[in-house]
Amino acid sequence: MSPLKRSNNLAARMGRWSASHWKTAVFGWLAFVVAALAIGAVAGTKTIDQKDANVGQSHKADKILQKGFPQADPQTEIVLIQSSKRVADHPEFRATIDAVVGAVKGNAQIKNLRSPLDAGNADQISKDRHAVMVTWDMKGEYDQATKKIDAIQAAVNKVGNSHPGFYIGEAGSVSSGKALDKMFTDQLKLAGERSIPITIIVLLLVFGALVAVGVPLLLALSGVMATIGLVALPSHLVPMDSNVSAVVLLIGLAVGVDYSLFYIKREREERAAGKGARAALEAAAATSGRSVLISGFTVMIAMAGMMFSGDKSYLGLGIATMMVVGIAMLGSLTVLPALLSKLGDRIEKGKIPYLHRLRRDSGDNRFWKAVLTPALRRPGLAAAISGGVLLAMALPALSLHTSQSGLDALPNSAPTVPTIKKIQKTFSNGTVAESQVAVKANLDSPAAQRAIEALKSQTIARGLNSGSIDVEVNAAHTVARVNIPLVGKGSDDRSNAALAELRNDILPATIGTVPGAEYGVTGDTANSADSNALLKQKAPLVFGFVLIFAFLLLLVTFRSIVIAAKAVLLNLLSVGAAYGVLVAVFQWGWGESLLGFQGNGGIASWLPIFMFVILFGLSMDYHVFILSRVREAFDRGMKTEDAVVHGITTTAGVVSSAALVMVGAFAVFALMPILDMKEMGIGLAAAVLIDATIVRAVLLPATMKLLGDANWYLPRWLEWLPRLEHGDEPVSKERAPEATPAPALGA
């Protein structure tokens, strides 16, 4: 058995230590996972308070309302009663209204019950008089109200069952919020459950043995579990998004399995080449282990970009994804070599006969050689065609438009959504999607009273509202909430134009003239506009941070300004192409019938930055892995062209397998009924597929051959950069003639 040799390579040293102390490494990891879960259970993960989630002027308005009112959100519930045959004055219709009112009246959990039959509530009857609304507000905080709403909904449903001639449906802040939150959580859980079988199937195709499948999967899942537990600690300083666990599973499973694939495949390749078990492990640690180390830090840098977005959800997700990548990297560099040293060739146990015969341990891949042949035979043409295809795919991204998804993002099958849409259609947004103007002033002063009246009259005169404008004043007469249902659907151009006119023209000319007054607009339309504005403002900072630091890390790693710059450019092309796919499918509607959705004319406002950060980090995995193998061959004396052929053909199989794992996991989200999740799934899956095929198999090798030795250009003034090992046995250039070049493609 060959001893593990000394090395300055950190990954090799970690692999050596783990192999020599496998019990400490394995059981230490298990203890770490258990401790992390225990910490999470004790500390608890703090999530973002929705009252504090908005940004910009919406956030300012929310703060004014929270201080002026015990409950900034009145938590209004609405029961829609509708008939195609009867009108509100018909005795049968009136009896149905009385039955709904009677079902909820007297319930200790409600207040401000308003019947359309009472004086002064004519706005709760539709213009055609075929629909009415019964409304009330829920008492207490939202969490308390969600526990009480089920009994009220059951009473309303009972009335609906006894009046089959009428449509009776409830929706509102509490009932809709609870139902939709549950649906969203269930869908994310289902996506996570589906991604695991897909991963198992891909790993079976790659390894053809049950033990080899179990090691990367269990390592990745244990890393995810540890992260979910440890996320509780930073959450008390930076509250997390409620969906942080789903994102951690998505990213953790992808990178954890990828890193294990890189490592195990290289170890098996070295064993197939005749090396002893320990020597093979050393080679894998010094080469693939080093790639994992560099990839991990590159991905973490990319994830850190989310922390510059200014958005609370991104800040938490940035921390959580950095943690899961770091933990996956640590497990791959310690626990994995420990397990491989103990298992040895028993990693092949549980062979699946037919699948196992399909596997090639040598690393040589005939399929990818066939793909590479035309690309390297005519590199100029291959680079022009593949680059042109990517640019053409990216062109639609120039018309990318973001919007914060409203009802359009939800399917009609979602609970309470049909009722909300009926209310919206019948009452022209009525009280469903109100904008709220928060006013802080001495409301007893004549100036403040005149300003509020002027606000109402000017809003109506300019046709910005679609329903009655209500004014609520707190007990101290220091804060007013002016409820203005704006025209439009809430997040469309009409609503945004009305919001801009309200904010920029009407409010400064009315409330703005009151001495010492503070004001702001919040609500769904305002929240969407402010969120979009912030993300557009911060996007250059996020993109710049990721690109600059990725460039610097690759520059240090490969000691080549050309390699670093080209890696950034290729990743930008693949991300741009993915943006183009998103716009074509979801903004232009090219995939509506195939995927079964109805677009809202835009892309979810949170998605472009999220996709850029995630994709840039994950695509760097492949880039670093491939280029490390190319540089390793080049350092051993191969010509650049031969090194490119050797590097890509020996890594293409594992890269395509790793990409298949990611595509499968992301594609699961494309099957979800929620539009935002469809967009994320299609965008991420398309980007990974594009990156692993057009970019890595055609454009990368073609451009490397065109550039030749210029690939490794480093200006003299950067010669001080450290020289990092790219293999287990570095060879000086003086030994180059002794190296055996890779066989020519097609030979």
N, C-alpha and C positions, 0 to 999 in steps of 0.2 A: 504494500500500500504506500503510495507516494506521500511524503510529508508535505504539509502546507508550507510554502516558502515565505520568507519575509517580504514585505511590500510596503511601499509608502502610500498605496491606494487604500483610502479609508474603508471603502466597501469590502475590499479583500481582507483587511484587518478585522472588520466586524464578522465576516464570514468565518475566518479562522477561529476567532474566539468562540463563536456560537457552536461551531463544529466540535471544538474541544470541550465545551461545557454545555452539551445539548440539554441536559436535565435542567440546569439553571435557566437556560434560554426559554425552553418550552414551558416549564412550570412557572417561571417568572412571568411569562406572557399571560398565562391563565390567571395567575393571581392579580395581575394588572387589570385584566378585563373584569374580573369579579369585583375588585375594589372600585373600578370606575362605575360599574352599575350600582354598587352600594352608595357611592357618593351622589350619583344622580337621584337615587330614591330618597336619600336623606335631604339633600339640598333642594330638590325640585327645580324644574326648568321654568324660569320666569318668561312669559311671553309679552309681546308688545301690547300695551293698553290701547285699545282702539280709539279711546278719547284723545290719545296723544300721538296718533299715527300720522295725521295729516301734516302737510308742509306749507310754507309760504303764507299767504293771506288767510287761507283756510285754517291754518294752525292758530294764527292770531285771533280769528273770530271764535274758534272753539274755546280758547282760553278765556275770552271775555264772557262767553255764555256759561262756561263751567263755574266761573266766580259769581256770576249774577243769578244763576239758577242752580238749585241742588241737582237737577238733572238736565244736562244740556240737550239730551235726546229725549223728547217726550214719550218715546216708545209707543207710538200710535199703532193701534190695530184697526183693520178695516174689514168689514164683512160686506161683500158685494152681493146684492140681490137683483137678479135680472130675469126678465121674461120677454119672449119674442111676441107674445099675444096680449099680455096685460100691461096696463100703465099704472103708475104709482097711485092714482086715485081710485082704482078698482078695489072693491071690498076684499077680494081674495088677496090682492097684492098687499093691502094694508094689514090684513090678518097675518100674512107671512112676516112683514116687518115687525109687527108686535110680538110674534113668536120668537124672532131672533133677539129682540130687545129683552124679552122676558127671560130668555135662556142665560143671559149674562148679567142682567140687572141684579143688584144685591150681592154680587161676588165681591168679596173683601179685597181681591187683588187688583181691581180696576178702579178708575176714576174718570171723570169728565165724559160720561156716556152721552153720546149725541145721536138722536134719532132724526131721520130726514122728515118725520112727520111733525116735529116740534117747530115752533115759530122761530124764524131767523136762520133756519138750516136749509134753505132752498137750494144752496149750492151743492147739497148732497144728493140732489135729484138730477139725472142727466137731462139734456135738452130735449131728447125725444120722449122722456118720462118712462122709458122702459127699463131703467136701471136706477138703483139707489145705493147709498152707502150708509151703513151703521158704523160709527167709530167710537173708540174709547182709548184711553191711555193706560198702560200697565204701571203699577206702583213698584217702587223699589229699584235696585240696580238691575242691570241686564241679566247677570248670572242668576239672581233670585227669580226674576220674571220668567226665565226659560224653564224653571222647575214648575211653574204654576200654569204655563200656557196650555199644556196638554189637556187638562181637564176642561178648560174653556173651549178649546177646539173641538173636543168630543161633544160638548153641549151644542155647539153650532152645527156640527155634522149631523147630529140627531135631528135637528130642525130641518136640515136639508133633505134627509131621508124621508121625512114625513110630508114634504112638499115637493113631490117629483116634477111638478110643472114649472119649477123655478130653478135657476142656477144660483146656488148659495155657496160661496167660497170665502175663506178667510185668508188674509195676508197682512203683513205688517212688519214692523221693526223686530219684534221678538219672534213671532211664529215663522216668518220667512228666514230670519237670521239663523235660528236654531236648525231648521230643516235643511237649509242650503249648506250650513257648516258641516252637518252630519253627512250629507251627500258628498261633499268635497273630500272630507276625511276618508270616507268609505272608498271613494274612487282612487285616492292616492294609495290606500292600503292594498287595494286590488291590483294596482299597477305594480307595486313592490312584490306582491306574491307571484304575479305572472312573470316578472323579470328573472326570478330565481330558476324556474324550470328551463327558460330559454338559455340561461347561462350554463346550466348542467348539460343541455343537449350540445351546445357548441364545444364545451370542454371534452365531452365524450368523443366528438368528431376529431378533436385535436390530439388527445392522448390515447383514446381507445382503451383506457384502464380505469377502474373505479377508484383506486387509491389515488392515482394521479389527478383525478377529477376532484376528489374530496379535499385534498390538501389546499389548493388555492381558494376553493369556495368557502371552506370553514375559516381559513385565515382572513379572507375578506369580510365575512359576516361577523367574525369576532371583533375585527377592527371597527366595523360599523357600530356594534353594540357598545364597545368601549367609548366611542366618540359621543354617542347619544347620551351616555351617562355623564361624561366629563363636560359636555356642553352646559350642563346645569351651573357650573361654576362661573364662567364669564357671563351667563345670562342675567346674573344679579347686578352686573355692571352695565351690560348691553343686552336689553331684553331681546329675545329671539322671535322671529316670525313663527306663527303657529304651525307652518308646514316644514319646519327645519328638519324634522326626522326623515321626511320623505326625500328631501334634497340630499341629506347625508347618506341615505341608503343608495340613492341613484349614483352619486359621485363615488362613494366608498366602494360599492360593488364593482364599478367600472375600473377604477385605478387599482384596487386591490387584486382583482383577477388579472389585469394587464401585467402588473409587476411580477406576479407569480408565474405567469405564462413566459415572460421574457427569461426569467431565472431558470425555471425547470427545463425549458426547451434547450437552453444553452448547455446546461449540465448533461442532459441526455445526448446532445450532439457531441460533446467532448467524450463521453463514454463510448459512443458509437465509433469515434475516431481511434479508440484503443487506449485512452488514458485510464489510469487507475481511478478508483472512486474518489480518493482525496484530491488527486490532481485535477480531476474533472470539476470537482466542487470549487477548488481554488480558481480555476479558469472562469467558471461561471460567476463567482464572486467578484473577480477582478474586472470582468467585462460587462456582463449584463447587470451585475450588482452596481457597478459604477454608473451605468446608464439609468438604473432605477433611482440612484441618489440624485443625479443631475435632473432627471425628469421630475422627481418629486419636488425639488426646490423651484424648478421652473413653473410647475403647476401651482405651487403655493404662492409664488409671486403674482401669477395671473389672478388667482382668487383674491389676493390682497387688494386688487384693483377695485373690487366692489366696495371697499371701505371708504373710497373717495367719492362715492356717488351722492353723499348727503342724505340718503334715504335710510331710515331706521331698519327696514327689512333687509336691505342689501348689507348693511353694516353687520348685522347678526349672521346672515348667511355667509358673508366673507370669512368671519371668524370660524364658523362651524366647518366650512369646506376646507379651510386651511388645516384645521385640526384633523379631519378624517384623512386627508392626503398625507399629512405628516405621520399619523399613526399607521396607515397602510404601508408607507415607506419603511418605517421602523420595523414592522413585522416582517416585511419581505427581506430585510437585510440581516435579521437576527433569527427569528423563529424558523423561517423557511430553510436557511442553510443547516440549522440544527436538525430539523426533521429530515432533510435530505441525507445528512451524514448518518443518521440513525437508520433510516429506511434503506439507503443504498439502492440496489436494483429491485428491492421489494416495492418500490414506487410503481412498478409495473404490475403489481398484483391485481387480480380481478379483471383480467383482459376480456374485452368484448371481441370475440374472434374476428368477425368481418371488419369491424371498425379498426381494430388494431393493425390489420394488414394494410389499411390505407395510409397509415402514419409513416413518415420518413424522418428518422432520427438524425440523419446526416446533415440536415439543414438545407440540402440541395432541393430545389423546387422546379420541376420541369415546366409547370404551367407558367410561373412567373418568368422563367427564362424565355419562353415563347412570347410573352407580352413585352419583355425588354428588348428582344431582338430588333424589331422595327424601330423602336425608340432610339436605340444606340447606333443603328445602321444609318439613320438619317435624323440626327439629333436636332438640326435646325428646323426641319419640317415638323417633327414631333413636338418641339417646344412651341412653335408657332400655332399649330392646331390646338394643342391642349390649353395653351395660354389664351387663345382666342375663344375657345369654348367656355372657359372660366369667366372671361370678361363679358361674354354674351349673357351668361347666366347671372352675372352680377349687375347688369344694366338695369333691371327692374328696381334694384335697391335705390336708385337715384330718385324714385318717386315714393319711397317708403314714408308712410304716414302712421303716426302712433295715436292711439286713443285708449282711454281707460275703459275697459269693457263694462257694459251695463247689462241690461236684460238680454241684449242680443247675444251675449256670450253663453247664455244658458238655454238648454233645450226645453221644449214644452213639457217633456216628461218630468222635469225637475219639480219638486214639491212647491206649491203656492205660485209658481211662475205663471200658469195659465190665468189665475185670478189677477195677478199683478198686471199682466198684459191687457186683460179685459178692462180693468180699471183705467189703465193708461189710455187705451183707445177710446173708451166711452167718455171719460172726463178730461181728456186732453192734458194729461199729467196731473190734474187736480192736486191731491195731497200726497201723491206717490213719490215724486222726485223733486220736492221743493228745494229751493235755495233759501238759505237763512242769512239775513243781514243782522249782524250783531252790532248794537249801538251802545256805547258806554258814555253817559252824560247825565246832567241833572235834568231828568225827564219832566220835572215840574215846571221848568223854565219855559216861557212862551217861545223862545227861539228854538228849543229842541222840539216842541210840539209842532211848530210850523214846519220845521225841517222834515219831520217824519211824514206829515201830510203831503208836503211837496214831493217827497220820495215816492209815495204811493201814486199821486196824481201823474207825475212824469212817467213812471213805469207803465201805467195804464195808457197814457196818451201816446207813448211810443210803441205800443203793442208788444211789449216784452213779456207780459204775463199771460198764462193760459187758464187762470182760475182766480178765485178771490184771494186778496192779500190780507192776511191777519197779523195783528200786532199784539204781542204779549209783553207785559211789563212786570219786573220782579217786585217783591213786596217793598223793597227799599227805594223803588223808583230811580234806580241808578243804571239799570241795564234793560234794554228792550230787544226782543227777538221779532224781526219782521219776516214772516214766512211768505216768500214770493215764488209761486210755481212758474218757472220760466218756460217759454215756448220751446218746441223741439222735443227730441227724445231723451235729452239729458247729456249725451256726449257727442252729439252730431254738430255740424257746422252752425246750424241755426241756434242751438242752445249756447254754444261757445261765443257766437257773435252777440247774443243777448247779454251774456255774462260780462263780456268786455265793455259793452255800452253801459251796463249798470255800474261796474266798478270804475271805469275811467271817466265817465261823463256825469251820470246822474248823482252818484254818491258825493263826489267832490263839490258839486253845485248845491247840494242840499245839506246833508249831515256835515259835510266838510266846512260849512260856514258857521257851525256852532262852536263857540270858544271852548277849547279843552276837550272836545268830543273825540272819541276813538271809535273806529268802525272797521268792519271787515265782512267779507261774504264767504260762507261755507256751504256745504251741501254737496251732492254727488257731482254736479257739473263743475263747481269750483274745485273740488278735490281732484278731479281728473285734470283740469287745466293746470293747477299748481304742480301736480306730480309730473306732468309732461314737461312743463317749463323747467323744473329742477333737473330732470334727467337730461334734457337737451343741453342745459348749461354745464352739467358736470361730465357729460360724455367725453368731451375732449380730454379732460383731466384723467379720467379712468383709462381711456385708450392710450394716452401718452405715457402714463405710468407703466402700464403693462408692456407696451412696445419697447420702451427704453430699457427697462430692467431685464426683459427677456433677451434683448440684443446684447447687453453687457454680460449676462451670464453665459450666453453661447460664445461670445467673443473670448472669454476667459477659458471656457471649456475646450474649444477647438483651435484656439490661437489663430483665428482666421476672420478677418473683417468681412470677407466675401461670404463665407458660410453663415455668419451671424445675420448679415443684411438679407441674404437670400431666404433664410428661414423665416424671418419676419415677413418678407414680401409674399412668400408662398402661403403662409398662414392667413395673411390678409386676403389673398385671392380666394381661399377656400371659405373663409367666413363671409366674404362678399357674395360668393355664389350661393351660399346658404340663405343670406338675406334676400337675394333675388328670388329663390324658390319660395320663400315665405310670402313675398309680395305677390308673385304670380298666382299662388294657390289661394291665399286668404284675402288679399286686397283686391286682386283682379277677378277672383272667383273661379279660377280654372279647375279647381278640384272639388267644388261644392257637391256635385252629384255623386262623385266617386266616394268621397269621404263622409257624405251625409251631414252637411252643416250649412248654415246660412251666415255668411260673413257680415261684418259690421262696417266695412269700408276702411278698416285700419288694422294695425298690428298692436297687440297688447303693449302698453307703454313701458312696462318693466322688462319686456323680452329682449330688445336689442342689446342692452348692456349686459344682461345676464348671459345671453348666448355668446357674446363676444368673449367674455371672461372665461366661461366654461370651455368653449371650443378652442380658444387660443391655448389654454392650458393643456387640454387633452390631446390636441394635435401635436403639441410639442413632445409628448410621450413618444409618438411614432418617429418624429423627426430625429430626436436625440438617439433613440435606439438604432435607427438605420445608419445615421452618420457616425455613430460610435463604431459600428462594425466596419464602415468604409474607412474611417481614419485608422482603425486598428490594422486593417490590411495594408493601407498605405504606409504606415509606420514600419511594417514588416518588410517593406521593400517592393510591394506591387506598384505598377504604374497606376495612375489615377483611374483610367478607364477600367482596368482589370479590378481595381479595388471597388469601384462602383458596382460592377457586375457581381463580384463576390458578396459585397455587403448587402445588396438589395435582394439577390436570389436566396441568400441564407436567412434573411429576416422577413421576407415577404409573406411566408406562410404564417408565422406567428403574428405578424402585424395584421394580416387580413383576418385571422381568427380573433384577435383582440378587438378589432373593429367590428366584427360580427356580433360579439358580445354586447358592445355598446349600442350598435344599431338596433339589436333586438330589445334591449332594455328601454331605449328611447322610443322606439316604435310603439311600445305598449301604451304610452301616453297619447299617441295619435288616435287610439281607439276610444279614448274617454269622451263622454258627451259634452264636456265643458270646452268651449272654444279656445280659451287661453291655453289649456293643457294640450289640445290638438296642435296648436301653433308651436308650442315648445317641442312636442314630440317629433313633428315633421321637420322642424328646423334643425334640431340636434341630430336626428338620424340622417337627414340629407347631407349635413355638413361632414359627419364622420365618414359616410360612404364616399363622398366626393374626395375627401382628404386621403383616404386609404387607397383610392384607385387612380383617379386622374392625376392628383398631385404627386403622390409618393411613387407610383409605378411608371409614370410617363414624364411629367414635367421635371421632377427632381433629377432623375438619371440623365435626361436629355440635356438639361442645363449644366450638369456637372461635367458631362463629356465635352460640351462646347467650350467650357472654361478651362478644362484640363488642369494643369498645375496651378493656374491662377486661382483655383478654388481655395488654395491654402495661403493666399497672400496675406501678409501681416506687415504693416509699415514698420520701418526700423525704430521709430520712436515708441512702438509698443512692444519691443523685444523684451522689455522687463517683465511682461506677463509670465506667471508661473507656468511651467510645463507639467501637464497632468498625464498620467499613464492612461493609455487606451487599451491595454491588454495585459495579460498575465506575464508576457515575456517581451518587453519592448526591444526592438532591434534598431540599431543605428543605420543611417543611410549608407554607411560604408559597406554594410552587409547586403545591400539591395540586390546585387547581381545573383546572390545565392537563393533569393526568394523564388518560389514557383508561382507564376501568375495563374489566375483563374482561367479555366478553359474558355475559349472564345464562344460566344453565343452562337447557337445553331450548329456548332461543330459536332 
